[in-house]
Amino acid sequence: ILDISKTLMYDFHYNHIKNKYGTNARLLFTDTDSLCYEIATKDIYKDIAQDQQLYDTSDYPTDHPLHNNTNKKILGKFKDELSGEIVEEFVGLKPKMYSLKTARMEKKTAKGVAKELKHGQRIASSSHKIQTLRYGKVALCPIDTKRYLLENGNTSLAYGHYMLKV
C-alpha cells in the first residue's frame, strides 16, 4: 500500500503540479500521505476548479464555491487539510516539525516533542554510588541530518542530491 501511495504522490507532484506550475510551485514539505506547496498563481481556487476531478473538497465550507461531495473520501483524491484557507506564514525547521498560520488558525507540529515541558530527575547508580541526576530534552535544534542548507539560508537539498558537490 505504501508503494501505491508513493506512486500516486509522485505522479501528482511531477505530472500535475510541476507540469501546471513549473518553477511557480515550491514543495514546502512532504509526509507519507501529504504534500504542502507554495504556489504562485493568479487564482488557486480557479486552478482547483479546473482540475476538480483530482480533489476532495467536501470539507470546504458549504457556502464555498468549490464545496463538492462528489469525491468525498474517495481513495487517491487529494484533500485540502486547511479546507480552503490560505497559508499566510510557514516555517519548517526539520522533518515533522513545522508551523503554519492562516487568517483563522495556527497549526504547530513537533513530532516527538512533549506538549508540556517537564524538568526530569532520576536516581541512578554508577560504580555503587547512588546519585540524583537532572536531565533535559532539546526540542528545537539547528541541526538537520537529512537536508543541506544552501547559502541563501532558506533553501535546502537532501543529502545525496546531484547538485551537492561531494
N, C-alpha and C positions, 0 to 999 in steps of 0.2 A: 504494500500500500504506500509506503514511504517513497518508493521509486516512481510510482504513478503520480504522487503529489509533486515530486521534484520535476518530473517531465512536464506536468501542467503548469507549474510556476515558471520554468524556463521558457516554455512556449509562449506564455502570456507576456513575459518580460521582453523577449527578443522579437517575437513575431507580431506583437501588438504594440506595446509601449514604445520600444526603440524604433519600430517601423513607423509609428504615427508621429512621435515627438522628436526622435533623434537626440541631439545634444540638449534639447529643452527639457528632457526628463532626467532627473538625477535620483538614483536609488539611495535613500537615507538609511534604511536597514531592512534586513530580511530575517525571517524566523522560519520554522518548519512549515507553517501554513499561512504566512503573511508577507506582504511586501509593503513598504512605505516609500512614497515618492515625493519629490519636489518637482512640480511640473509647471513650466512657464507656457501658458496658453491664454487666449482671449477669454474663453468661457468654458471651464471644465465641465459644467453641467450640460452644455450643448454637446460637448465631446462624448460624455457618457450616454446621452440620449441617442446619439448616432450609433453607438455600439451596445445598446440596451440588452442585446442577447447574451452579452458576456457577464452581466452584473445581476446581483440580487439586491434590489433597492427596497425590499419590503420593510426594512427598519427605518426608512426615511419617514419624517412626519407625514401624516395622511394628507396634509394640505400642500406638501412639497410637489412640484410638477413632475419629479422623477419617481415618486412613490408608485410602486408596481408590485403586485404579489405573484406575477407570472413565474418568476424564478425563485420563489421563496423556498429556502432550504434544499435547493437542487444542487447535488454534488457537482463540483467543477465550475460553479459560478462564483465570481468574486464579489465579496461583500465589503461595503464601506463601514469599517468599525466605528467611525465617528458619525454615522447617519447623516451625511451631507454637510457636516460642519467643516469649515476651512481651518487648517492649521496655521496659526499666526507665528508661533515660535516653536523651534525644535532644537533640542540639544541631545546628542548621542555620544556618550562617553566611551562605551565599550559594549561588547555583546550583552544583550539583555539588561542594559542599563541606559535608560533614556527618559526624557521628559518632553512632553508636548503640550501646547496651550492653544485653545480655540477661544472664540469670543465668550463662550459659556462655561467652559470647563478646563481643568488641567488633569493630565494623566502622567503619573510618575511610576516608572517601573525600575526596580533594582533587585533582580533575582538573586537570591542567596543572602540578602541583607535583611536583618530583622526590622520590623516596623518600629520597634521600641529599642532604644539604646539602654543596655544594661551593663554595668561595670561588673566584670566577673572576678570571682575569687574562688580558689580551690585549695584544698590541703593536699600536699604531695610529699612523698618520701623519696629521698635520694641519699644513698650511702648511709642508711639507717638514721638519717636526720629528718625530722618532720618539719615542714615549712608551710607557711601560708603564702600563696602566690596570687598576684593580681595579673589579669590579662585583659587585652582589648582586641577588637577586630577592626581592621582597616576596611572601610566600605568604599570610599572614593579614592582611587589610586590612579596616578597619571600613566601607569604602565599598561599597555595593551599588548598581549603576547600574540595576537593574531593579525594585527594591522601595523603598517609602517606609515607614520605621519609625514606627509610631504612638506616642503619648505614653506608653503603658504600657510601652514598651521591649521588648515581647515579640511583639507582633503587627505584621504588615506588610501593605501593599496594593500591588498592582502599579501602577506609574506609569500614569496614564490611567484608573484605576478611578473610577467615577462618584461615589464617596463622598469623593474627594480634591478639595478646592477649588483651583481653578487660580489 
